[in-house]
Amino acid sequence: MTTPLRLGIAGLGTVGAGVVKIVQSHAGLLARRGGRPLVISAVSARSRGKDRGVDLSDYAWEDDPVALARRDDVDVLVELMGGSDGPAKAATEAALATGKDVVTANKAMLAIHGQALAETAEAAGRVIRFEAAVAGGIPVVKALTEGLAGNRIDRIMGVMNGTCNYILTRMEREGLPYETVFEEAQALGYLEADPTLDVGGIDAGHKLALLTAIGFGARVDFDAVELEGIERISIVDIRYAADMGFRIKLLGVAQTTGRGLEQRMSPCLVPANSPLGQLEGATNMVVLEGDAVGQIVLRGAGAGEGPTASAVMSDILDIARGFRVPPFGQPAAGLETARPARATVAAPYYLRIELQDKPGAMAKVAAVLGEAGVSIDRMRQTRHSETTAPVLFVTHKTTSDALDQALKGFAATGVVVGEPVSIRIEDV
């Protein structure tokens, strides 16, 4: 086919400019791989005069992204504005309504409105592609929808926010407190305008919700994701975890259980010698487990101009080739409404308790753990002051309900100082 595939790019930030650069610098290569030329017809962004490091003079300009989506000379809307609602959603809906395909990096929009948008796209005979919405340059969406399509997916797990991984690894390497590294990351521009999207686990939770929908054939349900960020992680626990052979990661996990579909994004301890435990800096890693293939580990850059633009281009090339697949790997109407389940799979836990340094204190704590059905695998007492003594436990596998019962019981002992710290240890 020699008819060009005409692109309309809405959003010219880091990723949008990266896409323009790839189209301009690799025109011949893209045409050969896609079977037809790729051309940019028009672009849209909030500021027309901003220097983005790319030549935009050959492209029509639309101040309104919805008008861009409706243009007759646009075949594919490339939505790179971000935001769960507003212009991004309006432009996406306008593109689908006027018979255009959509490529997006917008995980927030799809995590919240993905089911409705998928149904709209399929009813119109269009596709929505979103490889760039999850883990940057890592082709995890393709892995699930294509490479592992013959598998029953048993578990999806991964580090999906590079900023959080950067903060945690820098805390450990430099011995710095969370607040110091947070301020450093903010000064370097690593954090979103609303930092809670990163450190609160929301950004990574959006990504997990999308992978869960594909992997388990469920309607995307961000509200069902249990979220806990890294704000409460201290350098003390990072050091103690390291001494016991673990590292702390903001880890997303999705798996089916007897009670329903479990989705959680929270700090976890992982073995330091595991692939996830060895992950450094702003890198992402996704682990996929299928009944036929076993475990697949995907690692790479989770953000940035080049990696994310690369993922956008992979989706554009699939559309150029005529490859069409439902957004979540199967028809949206057939996706099931999963029953949410709260961390029901038993796991060991790390506990740190500050005890009053007096006779009988340890016995009282041990009694509370026993009454809750929580058994101790390892225990360590660290250097302490004249009045209190930090005690570390690694439990045998237990349920979150049993652990919660124990944590509530500690308050009644009269020997526990402050709030105990508990962090799940994930089997990887």
Disulfide bonds with the S-S distance in Angstrom:
none
